[in-house]
Amino acid sequence: MRKIEVLILTGALTFGLMACGKSTAVNTEVVDAAVVEDISEEETEDIQEEVPEEEIPLADPSVDLDLTAMSSTMIYAEVSNMMMEPLEYAGKTVKMEGICGTYQDPDTGKMYYACVIQDATQCCSQGLEFVLDEDKYSVEDYPAQGDEIEVKGTFATYEENGGQYLTMLDSQLIDK
């Protein structure tokens, strides 16, 4: 009885291994190179016609990371990376647009401002705090809660009340 079980098990394993073998069928069709070249040119022209140049945002060369030139999915992913690996972005100039969010600490009365962005499905949001350049702006220059803003600043981290926070220092509001 034991020998029969071993034979059945060995047969099943052998069949299983053979079933996972690779196929040897090969497509040997030859295509004329000129036809392939014509198709490639036509496809390229079609793609260029579908996306007008004015709709493709160009990255701002004056910043290290221009979130305004990315899709909403890429922006959300990049901001997530900034939160997970802040030291990779420290000292880099960042440009982003979104909605102004505000928070006032009830204990200290200090106001915090953030540029809040939505993901592609508009279900989740992330924000990045910004502090306007004190040499160019006064407290009255900060945008109101809910204002659409575009801001550029230097990415940095700081510690406050035992926690690490992300911010954009020396920020500038950009007129759209």
C-alpha positions as CSV (number, residue, x, y, z in Angstrom):
1,M,0.0,0.0,0.0
2,R,2.8,2.4,0.8
3,K,4.6,1.7,-2.5
4,I,1.4,2.6,-4.4
5,E,1.0,5.9,-2.6
6,V,4.7,6.7,-3.4
7,L,4.2,5.8,-7.1
8,I,1.0,7.9,-7.3
9,L,2.7,10.9,-5.6
10,T,5.7,10.6,-7.9
11,G,3.5,10.4,-11.0
12,A,1.5,13.5,-9.9
13,L,4.7,15.5,-9.2
14,T,6.2,14.5,-12.6
15,F,3.0,15.4,-14.4
16,G,2.9,18.7,-12.5
17,L,6.5,19.6,-13.5
18,M,5.9,18.7,-17.1
19,A,2.8,20.8,-17.2
20,C,4.9,23.9,-16.2
21,G,7.3,23.4,-19.1
22,K,7.7,26.2,-21.6
23,S,6.1,26.4,-25.0
24,T,8.4,26.0,-28.0
25,A,6.1,27.6,-30.6
26,V,7.8,30.6,-32.3
27,N,6.2,33.2,-34.6
28,T,8.4,33.3,-37.7
29,E,6.5,35.9,-39.6
30,V,8.7,38.5,-41.4
31,V,7.5,42.1,-41.7
32,D,8.8,44.6,-44.2
33,A,10.9,47.2,-42.4
34,A,9.4,50.0,-44.5
35,V,5.9,49.1,-43.4
36,V,7.0,49.2,-39.7
37,E,8.6,52.6,-40.3
38,D,5.5,54.0,-41.9
39,I,3.3,52.8,-39.1
40,S,5.6,54.3,-36.4
41,E,5.5,57.7,-38.1
42,E,1.7,57.6,-38.4
43,E,1.3,56.6,-34.8
44,T,3.6,59.4,-33.7
45,E,1.6,62.0,-35.7
46,D,-1.7,60.7,-34.2
47,I,-0.3,61.1,-30.7
48,Q,0.9,64.6,-31.4
49,E,-2.5,65.6,-32.8
50,E,-4.3,64.2,-29.7
51,V,-2.5,66.2,-27.1
52,P,-2.2,69.9,-28.0
53,E,1.0,71.5,-26.8
54,E,-0.7,74.2,-24.7
55,E,-2.2,71.5,-22.4
56,I,1.2,70.0,-21.5
57,P,2.5,72.0,-18.5
58,L,6.1,72.9,-18.6
59,A,8.2,72.5,-15.5
60,D,9.5,75.7,-14.0
61,P,13.3,75.7,-14.4
62,S,13.8,78.0,-11.4
63,V,12.7,75.2,-8.9
64,D,14.0,71.7,-8.1
65,L,10.6,70.1,-7.9
66,D,7.6,71.6,-9.8
67,L,4.5,69.8,-8.7
68,T,2.4,72.1,-10.9
69,A,3.7,70.3,-14.0
70,M,2.6,66.9,-12.8
71,S,-0.7,64.9,-13.0
72,S,-2.7,64.8,-9.8
73,T,-1.7,61.2,-9.3
74,M,2.0,62.0,-9.5
75,I,1.6,65.1,-7.3
76,Y,-0.1,62.9,-4.6
77,A,2.7,60.3,-4.9
78,E,5.5,62.9,-4.7
79,V,4.0,64.6,-1.6
80,S,3.7,61.1,0.0
81,N,7.3,60.5,-0.8
82,M,8.2,63.9,0.8
83,M,6.4,62.8,3.9
84,M,8.1,59.4,4.0
85,E,11.6,60.5,3.1
86,P,11.9,64.2,4.1
87,L,15.7,64.3,4.2
88,E,15.8,63.5,0.4
89,Y,14.0,66.8,-0.3
90,A,15.6,69.0,2.4
91,G,16.9,72.3,0.9
92,K,15.1,71.7,-2.5
93,T,12.9,74.4,-4.0
94,V,9.4,73.2,-4.4
95,K,6.5,74.8,-6.3
96,M,2.9,73.6,-5.9
97,E,-0.7,74.7,-6.2
98,G,-3.7,73.8,-4.2
99,I,-6.2,75.2,-1.7
100,C,-5.0,77.1,1.4
101,G,-5.6,75.4,4.6
102,T,-5.2,77.1,8.0
103,Y,-4.9,75.9,11.6
104,Q,-4.6,77.9,14.8
105,D,-3.0,76.1,17.7
106,P,-5.5,76.6,20.6
107,D,-2.7,76.6,23.2
108,T,-0.3,79.1,21.6
109,G,-2.5,81.0,19.2
110,K,0.0,80.4,16.4
111,M,-1.4,80.2,12.9
112,Y,-0.2,77.6,10.4
113,Y,-0.8,77.7,6.7
114,A,-0.7,74.8,4.2
115,C,-1.1,74.2,0.5
116,V,-3.5,71.3,0.3
117,I,-3.7,69.0,-2.7
118,Q,-6.2,66.3,-3.6
119,D,-5.5,63.0,-5.2
120,A,-6.9,62.0,-8.7
121,T,-10.1,60.7,-7.2
122,Q,-10.6,63.8,-5.0
123,C,-11.1,61.5,-2.0
124,C,-7.8,62.1,-0.1
125,S,-5.9,65.2,0.6
126,Q,-2.4,66.0,1.7
127,G,-1.0,69.4,2.7
128,L,2.4,70.9,3.0
129,E,2.9,73.8,5.4
130,F,4.4,77.0,4.1
131,V,5.8,80.1,5.8
132,L,6.0,83.3,3.6
133,D,9.3,85.1,3.2
134,E,9.2,87.7,6.1
135,D,11.3,90.1,4.0
136,K,8.6,90.3,1.3
137,Y,5.3,89.6,3.1
138,S,3.5,90.6,6.2
139,V,0.9,88.6,8.2
140,E,-1.9,90.3,6.3
141,D,-0.5,88.9,3.0
142,Y,-1.3,85.3,3.9
143,P,-4.2,83.8,1.9
144,A,-7.5,83.0,3.5
145,Q,-8.8,79.5,4.3
146,G,-10.1,77.9,1.0
147,D,-8.3,80.3,-1.4
148,E,-6.7,78.7,-4.5
149,I,-3.0,79.3,-4.2
150,E,0.3,78.7,-6.0
151,V,3.3,78.8,-3.7
152,K,7.1,78.3,-4.1
153,G,9.5,77.7,-1.2
154,T,12.4,75.8,0.2
155,F,11.5,72.4,1.7
156,A,12.6,71.9,5.3
157,T,11.8,70.0,8.5
158,Y,11.5,71.3,12.0
159,E,10.7,69.9,15.5
160,E,8.0,71.3,17.7
161,N,6.4,69.9,20.8
162,G,8.2,66.6,20.3
163,G,7.1,66.0,16.7
164,Q,8.8,66.5,13.4
165,Y,7.0,68.7,10.8
166,L,7.5,69.5,7.1
167,T,7.4,73.0,5.8
168,M,8.4,75.3,2.9
169,L,10.4,78.2,4.2
170,D,10.9,81.6,2.6
171,S,7.8,80.9,0.5
172,Q,6.4,83.2,-2.2
173,L,2.9,83.4,-3.5
174,I,2.8,83.2,-7.3
175,D,0.2,85.1,-9.3
176,K,-1.6,82.8,-11.7
